[in-house]
Amino acid sequence: MRTWLKELRKSKNLTQEKLSEKAEITRAFYTQIELGNRNPSVPNAKKIAEVLDFDWTKFYE
């Protein structure tokens, strides 16, 4: 599980649904990313990072 991602999302007062809308991805796909079951593509990592304001490369550390 990507606890850091969930905590960051919650600190911005965003639901998974709202974040996925802003990042233009499905909620189901975002949930899988947050759970650590899937890795986002670079374009999707950049979209999520833009919404949450962090460096997108953190997904690949």
Buried (B, 14 or more C-beta within 10 A) or exposed (E): EBEEBEEBBEEEEBEBEBBBBBBEBEBEBBBBBBEEEBEBEEEBBBBBBEBBEBEBEBBEE
